[in-house]
Amino acid sequence: MAARTRYAPDRGLTVRMAATMFLLGLVFVAFVAAIIGIGTAYHASSAAIVLFAVVLGGGFAFGSLFWSDKIALAAAGAREVSPRDSEQAARLHAIVDRLCALADMPKPRVAIADTDLPNAFATGRNADHAVVCATRGLMNRLDNDELEGVLAHEMSHVAHKDVQVMTIASFLAIIAALLVRFAFYSELFGGGRRSNDQNSVPIMFVIMLVAIVVYAISFLLIRLLSRYRELSADRSGALLTGQPSALKSALVKVTGQIARIPTKDLRTAQPLNQFFFAPAMHLSGGSGLSNIFSTHPSLERRLAELDKVQQQLSRGR
């Protein structure tokens, strides 16, 4: 679901993202049915407990969506800037202005984070409430073409409503986590009030097991969806600027520089990984479990996909 902008849709990745969302929906339906079924066999209030978890999880999801821009800016220690604030701010605004003209989209608010970690992010519940942020470290290391490529990637997330997509996708994981906590404290299905009932303990553990399995499945699907989302933003951003080579250069620079940042600083920044242009961790590339759990594709995969964009543009000339 892309906004009405000139950012190119990516039908292949859109189909894969839709399939992932469909699988999450199936898991959600099966999860609720299993929880209600298990609970009804023991206690009539199970449906009310599940409903409470859904409402509470919905509240968390709504809050993270509605205030995503404020949450991200506060976590990054960033501040909004005007073109008159500094040379860096003027440079950043000029590039954002150009991208908005190319994409025919509303201009987001612009912010700078005073950190040497080279990165950027864009967030907001829609294009009218979006913010794009670059760090001081990113602006110091990239030339204008590279910085434009990074910001085009980030603004693609806004154009394609990725914050809404990821919030909806995370809803199931939030509910599963809440039910695990309810069961752990022996509150689910009145377990705390029926401590003498021999069935309460096995029921509690069954609920915990189901919720843990669902959380694990939804977590992996969300990570898969996040990686698709990053590949789509790379492609859309490169097609908008017409310079996939600049985005490739920025990816190589940012990834290499992140590897030189002290680990303690990277750990502080890791909560923003889902927003960042590149994850705040040391990337080793290759394949394996680390890639399955990652919010972003490997550097090698992103560069290979941008090579395809370069070939597509070359054929069109």
Helices and strands as residue ranges (DSSP letters): H 11-40, H 46-66, H 68-76, E 78-80, H 87-103, E 109-113, E 120-123, G 127-129, E 131-135, H 136-141, H 144-159, H 162-184, G 188-193, H 200-241, H 244-258, H 263-269, G 270-272, H 289-292, H 299-316
